[in-house]
Amino acid sequence: MILRPDYVNEIKKFINVPLVKVLSGVRRCGKSTILEMIKNELMINYNIKEKYIISRTYSKMQYNDMDALGMYKDLVKCFIDEEKYYLFLDELQEIKGFEKVVNDLLENYNVDIYVTGSNSKLMSSEISTYLSGRYVSIPVYTLSFKEYLTFKSKENESLKNMFDEYLQYGGFPVIGICNFDIDSCYQVVYGIYSTVITRDISKRHKIRNKDLFDRVVKYVIDNVGKTFSANSIVKFLKNEKRSLSVEAIYNYLKWLSDAFIIYPCNRYDIQGKSILKTQEKYYLSDIAFKYSQFGFTSSMISSMLENIVFLELKRRGYDVYIGKYLDKEIDFIGIRRDEKIYVQVCREIPDNSNRELNNLMEIKDHYHKYLVTNDLLAKGNENGIEIMYIGDFLLKENY
């Protein structure tokens, strides 16, 4: 088991704190393995005996017909003395009414609770209502570039070669661990995608026209990093002699976000310091989702570089927006408490790079500004704007 210390260190802050630790993210991003790491941490560094650690994986067949009451009885019978018990509840969203069970256990028993799920229901208004501020949300993403290097541990490979590999393979841990060829990699990722689309969305929401839903999903994936609206999807389908309402499109986008296939990225008015409600973009939870549908081509690189930077900022705890300053656009603004950074992403810097830099130069505040590129030789500082190769940017300790 290869450690992911950033997540372990984040969760360690809350061990024995009376809050439910909620790990959520797309299927196969490594949530269950992180739970195992925390169990090991408890036994090795906190001297917790194994009998006080209770684990359940609710996606297993044995729990297929379990309801909330059954879940409650199953767990409570494990509490045989007054010692603290550590509950690790995997894929919790499979149990309808789990919120009431978790709340009751938290209030009435000496427990420390860790849960995972592949659906944003775990962070919905329901759990917020039942737990009323008594939980902490820890989003889990597929491998960062730094983690990918650790998983692959190819010491003699150049940074450029390793990033190019990461760009083509994506960051699912199963890809990082195994030495798949490119076709096998995309086949594995397609299997993950199909599970989410079929089980987590189509069946859960009783989608009748699966073919039409699949077409919408492919449109969204094909247009990652581009501005589009529900109306533009309706027009696209109309050209294909198909019809779907704007309301249905919005539902599909929400369900894709709920299942962590995509993340919305809203616009932020830098002058007005306000979030705009229109012209948002969407990015994938892992770039390999796109390749599993369309293969990998060089024409995708620019948008996938953006996607990688977007996810890196999210991993580091930034709220990420598309910046709007007058009539200019900044690829990303990252806001984290009182911190702010601006990032422009480009495949390569043209001979005349003024166009790439001008948008950033227009912003007169003192926050860090970066021009991130796939050009290995790009480096330097121009008018306070740091120019960096993307591999170096992703490995940079602090922004």
Summary of the structure (lengths in Angstrom):
residues: 399
radius of gyration: 22.3
end to end distance: 29.5
largest distance: 71.8
contacts: 1213
relative contact order: 0.09
helix: 46%
strand: 22%
